[in-house]
Amino acid sequence: MAQHLDADELTDLALGGDAHPTPCQRDHLARCLRCCEELDQLLRVVRAARDVSTDDFLTAPPDTVWHSITAQLDSDTASQADGEG
């Protein structure tokens, strides 16, 4: 039974760059569904990561949101203190 490609090999292949599959790796990928699926998953992650732009970054909410959260937490804390006494 042929040994599966290890995580480093699959990662190098997914990242591309200077990494090209060796003939042995190519033969294994042609026969092994498990390694093909793992490589496909890694390729999707790499594509998604490379497609991220500054438009995808989360923006901080306005200060009014934080003030509202703080006020609600303060109100909840005061209500709990009143109820315990």
N, C-alpha and C positions, 0 to 999 in steps of 0.2 A: 504494500500500500504506500502510495506517495505521500510524503510529508506536506502538510499545508504550508502556504506562505505565511510567514510570521507578520506581526503587526507592523514592524518597521518596514518590511518590504512593501506591504500593501499601502502604507502611508506614503512612502517615497513614490510609488506609482501614481497614487491619487494626486499628489502635489505636482507631479510632472517635472518641470524644470529639466535637470540633466538626467533624471532617472528614466530609463527606457527598459521595458521588460526584457529580460534575458530570454534566449530560446527555451530554456527550462521553465521559466516562469510563464511564458506564453503557452507552452504545452500544458502546464498544470491548470492555468486559467481556462483553457479550452475544455478541460475534463471535469473540473471541480466546481460544482454549483455553489458550495459554501464560500469559497474564496472569491468567486465572481460576485456573489451578493454582497460580501463585505467590501470589496473594492467599489462596487456600485454605490453603496451607502457612503463610503468615504468621498467618492467623487461628488455626490450631491452636497455633502457638507462643505467641501472645498468651493464648489460653485456658489453656494449660498453665501459663504464668507467673503468671497471675492466680489459678489454683487452688492455688498453693503455699501451704502453711501452716507454722507453726513445727513441726508434727509431722513434716514432711518433711525437716527439717534433720538432718544427720548429727551424731551425738553422739560425743564423744571416748571412745576406749576406756579401760578402767581402767588404772591405773598398772602393774598386773601384766603387762599386754601389753607395754608399753614396756620393762619390766625384762627380760622374757623375750627380746625382740628384741635388746636390748643384750647380754645374756649370750651369745646365740647368735653375734652378730657378734664379740664378744671371743673366744669359743672358736674361731671360724673363723680369725680373725687370728692367734691363738696357734698353731694347727695349721699355717697357712701359713708362719709364721716358723720353726717347728721343722723343717718339710720342706725349707726352702731352705738350711739350714745345713750 
